[in-house]
Amino acid sequence: MPQSNKPARQLTPQITSSDKRKLSKLQEEFNQKTALIDQLKQELAAKHESINLAQKRIEKELRPIIDQQLEKRVELAQLLDEAFALPLFSFREKEKLAALIENITFDLIANYERRDMVELHDRYAEFTYKEKTVYDQEDEQNLDESIADDEPETEDAFGDLDEYERIQAQLDREMERREREKQNRQKSRKTKAQLAKEAQAKAELSNISKASRRVYTELAKQLHPDKERDETMRAWKEEAMKRVTQAYHHDDFFELLRLQMEFMQEQGQALDMMPDEQLQYYVQILADQVDELKAELQEFSSGPNSIFYTRFCGTSKQMDQKFKSAKENLTQELEQLKQNLRTLQTDPQMIRVLLK
C-alpha cells in the first residue's frame, strides 16, 4: 500500500507484454512516441532550469556591476549638463551635446526606469519624455495597420554584451512586434487552404482536450479520495488527484497517461490490454504533442528568447564560461566609464572629443 510520504515515481508510459509475446506495430509506435515525449520534456526542463539559473546568476553576479554602470551614466549625464553652460562650445557643439544628454537620459528612463532623469531629459529634448511615449505608441499602432507582407529583417542592436535589462526590454518589444505582425499577416493573407489547416488544427486540439478529459474522468473516478476509508490511501489519492488535475488543466495528455499508468501499476493492471481503436487514437494525440514539444524547443534557438539563452545559458561549464566573460566585459566597461568621467571632470575640453 502506498505511503503518503512516498516520492512520486516518474514512469514513462510503456506497453509491455505480460506473457512476453511480441508487441504489435501500433503498441511499438505508442512506446516510441511516449519515449520521445519523455526525452523532449527532459530537454525542455533542462533548458528552463538553465534559464532560471541564469536569471539568478545575473542578479547575483552581474546586477551589482550593472547598477554601478547606471550610476556612472547618471553622473555622466549630470556632468554634461553642467558643462553645457560653459563658454567652451560652439553652437553646433552645443546641439550635439544636447542630443547626447537627451539620448543618455532617455535610455536610462526607458530601459532602467530612472524617472529621476525625466526633468534633465525634457530640458534638452524637443519633445518631452511623456510626448515621446505617446508618439511611440501611435507609431506602433500605425505600423500594425500598414504592415507589409514581407517581414523586415531585424537588426541586432545589442552590442557585444549589453546589460541584462536592456536585452530583456528589447526582446520583449521584439516579441510583441513579431506577434502583431504575424496576426496582421494572418488576417490579410489567409487562403482557403490556411483556413482549412486552422480548422484541422482546432479539431486536433479539440481531440487532445477530449482525450485528456476522457483519461481525467477515468482517473478522477478511481482516485476520488472521499470514498476512501484508509487514511494512508486517502492521503495518497489526494496527492495523486492534485497531479492529475494539474495535468488536465495544462492539457498535457502525456502526463495524464503517465499518471494513469502509475495508478494502473499500483492496481496490478497492464497497458497491453488497451483496445487497438483506443490505442490508435492515443498514438495520434501523442504525435501532436511531439510536434508541440519540438516547436517549443525550437524557440530556444530561433524564438524571441534565443539571444538571452545563447548569451547566458547552456551546460554548467558553458554557463561558467559565459558569466566569466560577461563579468570581465562589464567590469572593463565600468572601469572605462569611470576613467572617462575622471578625464571629463579634470578637463571639460575633452567633451569635444566625445562629441566627434
N, C-alpha and C positions, 0 to 999 in steps of 0.2 A: 504494500500500500504506500503511495507517495507521501513524503513528509512535506510540511509547509515550508521548511527552510531548505528544501532540496533545490539546487540550481537548475534553471531551465536548460533542457538538452536541445541543442541546435541541430535537429535532424534534417537531412535533405530528403525530400520525398522520393523514394526509390522503390520500384516494384521488384520484389524477389519472389521466386517460386519456392513454396514450402516443400514440394516433392522433387525439386531440382530439375524440373523439366525446362526445356528451352523457352525463353520468353518470346512472345510474338513480336513482329516488327513494330506494331503500334506501342507495345509495352516498352520496347527498347527506345523508341522515339520519345516517349514520355520521360524515361530516365535521362536521356541526353539533354532534353530541354530543362529539366529541373536541375541537373548538374551544372549546366551552363548558366542558368539564372543564379544559382548559388555562387558561382565564380564571379559573375558580374556584380552581384551585390557586395561581395567581399572587396572587389576592386573599388567600387563606389564608396564603401565605408572607409577604406584606407585613404582615399582622396579627400573625403570630407574631414576625416580626422587630421589629415595633413594641413588643411586649410584652417581648422580650428586652432591647431598648434601654432601655425604661422601667425595668426592674429594675436595669440597670447604672447608670442615671442616679440612681435612688433611692439606691443605695448610695453613690454619689459625691457627690451634691448635697444629698440630704435626710437621709441617715443621720446625718451629724455633728450636725445641728440636733436630730434626734430623740433622739440619745444625750444631748445636753445637757439636753433636756427631762426625760428619765428621771432623770438625776442630781438635777435640781431637785425632781422629785417625791419622790425618796428623801429629800432634805433636808427637804421639807415634812412628810413622814410622821414623820421623826425630831423635827422641831421641835414638831409637835403632840403627840408622845409626851412630850416634856419639859414642855410646857405643861399637860398633863393633871394633873400633880401640884401645880400652883399653886392657891392658895386663891382663885381668881377666879371659878369657875364653879359654878352651881347643879347639883343632882343631875340635872335634866333636860338641862342643857347638857352635862354630862359624858357622858350617854347618847348625845347627838348627836355629840360629839367622838369617842367610841369607835367609833361607827358609821362616821364619816368616815375614821378611821385604818384601820379594817377594809376599807373599800371601796378606798381608795388602794392599800394593800398587796396586796390580793387581785388587783387589776388588774395590778400590777407583777409578781406571781408568775405569774399565769395567762397573760398575754399577752406578757410580756417576759422570762420565765424568771429573774426576780430572786429566786433562792432565799434570798438573804440577808435577805429581808423576811419569811420564814415565821415566825420567832420573834416578830417585832413583831406580825404579823397574829394569831397564836394568842393573844397576850397580851390582845387586845381582843375577839376573836370568841367567840361562844357555842360554835361548833364549830371545831375546828382545820382548817387547810387540807387536811390529809390526809382528815379525815372528810368535808369538803365535796366533795372529789373523788369519794369513794366514793358519796355520796348523788347527785351529779350523774349518775354512770354508771347508778345504779339508776333514776333518773327517766327517763333516755333509754330504758332497756330497757322500762320500763312504758309509755312513750309509743309505742314500737314495737308493743306488744301491744294497745294500745287506741286506735290512731289512727282518727280519724273519716273518713268517706267524703269529706267536703268539705275540701279543703286550706285551712288558715287563711292569711289574708294575712300577709305578713312585714313587720315594721316596720323602717324604715330607721333604724338606731341608730348610724350612722357619724358624724353631725355634718356640719358644713360641709366640713371636711377633716381626717380623723383620720389617725393615724400609720399608716405602711405595714404594720407588723407586726400591728397590731390589725385592719386591713382584711383582711389575708391570713388571720388566725386565724378571724375571723368568717365570711369567705367559705368557708373550709374546712369549718367546722362546719355552715354553712347547706347546702352542697352534700351533705355526708354525711346531714343530716337529710332533705333532699328525696329523696335516693336511697332511704333507708329507707322513707319514706312511700310512695314510688312502688311499691316492691317489695311492701309490705303491701297497698296498694290492689289491685295486680295479683293478689295471691294470693286476696284476698277477693271480688273483683268480676269475675273472668274469666267471660265468657259464651262460648257455643259459637262465636259469630262471632269473638270475640277469639282464642279458641284456634285457630280455623281460620286467622285472619290471621297468628298467630305461626307456625303450621305452614308457611304460604306464605312468610313471611319467612325461615324456616330453609331452605326449599327454594331460595329465591333466593340466599341466602348460599352454599348448597352449590353452586349453579350457578356463582357467581363463583369459588369455590375450584376447581371442576372446570375452568372456562375458564382460570384462572390456571395451573393445573397443566399443562394442555394446551400453552399457549404456552411455559411454562417448560421443559417437556420438549423441545419442538422446539428452543428456543434452546440448551438445555444440550447437546444432541447436536451442534449446529452450532458452538458456541463452546468445546467441550471442548479445553483447551489441551495436554493430554498428548500428543495425536497430531500436534501442530503442530511442524514441524521448524524453520521460520523463527523466529529469536529475537525479531525485532521484532513479527511477527504473534502469537507466543505471549504476549508481554507485553500486547499489545492485548486479546487474548482473555481473559487472566486478569483484567484490569481490567473488561472487559465482563461477565464471569461474576459478579464481585462485585456489580455493579449489578443484574444480573438476579436474583441470589439475594436481595438485599435487598428488591427489589420484590415478589418472590414471598412472602417471609416477612411482608410487610405487606399481602398480598392486594390489591396495587394493580394492578388489571387494566390501567388506562390506561398506567401506567408500563411494564408488560411489553409492551404493544402499541407504545409509543414506542420501546423498545429493539429490538423485533422489526423495526420499520420502519427503524431506523438500520442494523441488520445487513443487511436486505434491500437497502437502497440501496447499502451497501458492496459487496454482491454483484451489483448491477445488476438486482435484481428489482423487481417492481411490485405494489402492493396491489390494483390493479384486476382482477387475475386471481382474487381470492378468490371462492369459490362463494357464491351467494346464501344458501344454508342456513346456512353458517358465518357469513356477514355478519349475517344476521338475529339469530343467537344473540349475536354480539358487540354489536350495537346494544342489545339488551335489557340485557346486562350493563353497558354504558356508561350506560344510562338509570338503572339502580340506583345507579351510582357518582355520577351527577349529584345524585341525591336525598341521598345521604350527605354530599356536599360542601356542599350548600346547608344541610343541617341543622347541619353543623359551623360554617358561617359565622354561622348564626342564633344560635349560642351566644355570640357576641361582643356581641350586642345584648340578649339576654334570658337567657343562661345564668348560672351561678354566678360567672363571672369578668367579667361585663359591667360591674359597678361599677368594678372596677380599670381595665378598658380605657377606660371613659368618662372617668375622672378623670386618667389619666396617658398614654394612647396616642393615636395618630392620625397625621396627616401631620407632617413635620418642623416646620413652622410652628406647628401646633396644639400639639405637644408642648413646644416652646419656651415658648409662652404659658402652658400648664398648669403647667409646672415653675417658671416665674417666679412665678406666682400662689401655688403651693404653698410655695415658699421664703419669700415675703413673709408668708403666713399663719402658717407655722411659726415664723418669726423673731419676728413680732408676739406670738404665744402665748408664746414663750420669754421675751421681754422683760417681758411681763405677769406671768409666773410669777416671774421674778427680782424684780420690783417688789413683788409680794405677799409674797415671802419677806422682803425688806428691811423692809417695813411690819410684818409679824408679829414679826420679831426685835426691832424697836425698841419696839413696843407690843403686847404679848400680848393686851391688851384687844380688839384688832381681830379676834381669833379669834371673838369673839361675833358679829361681822358675817358672818363666813364661815359660821357655824352657822345663820344665819337662812335 
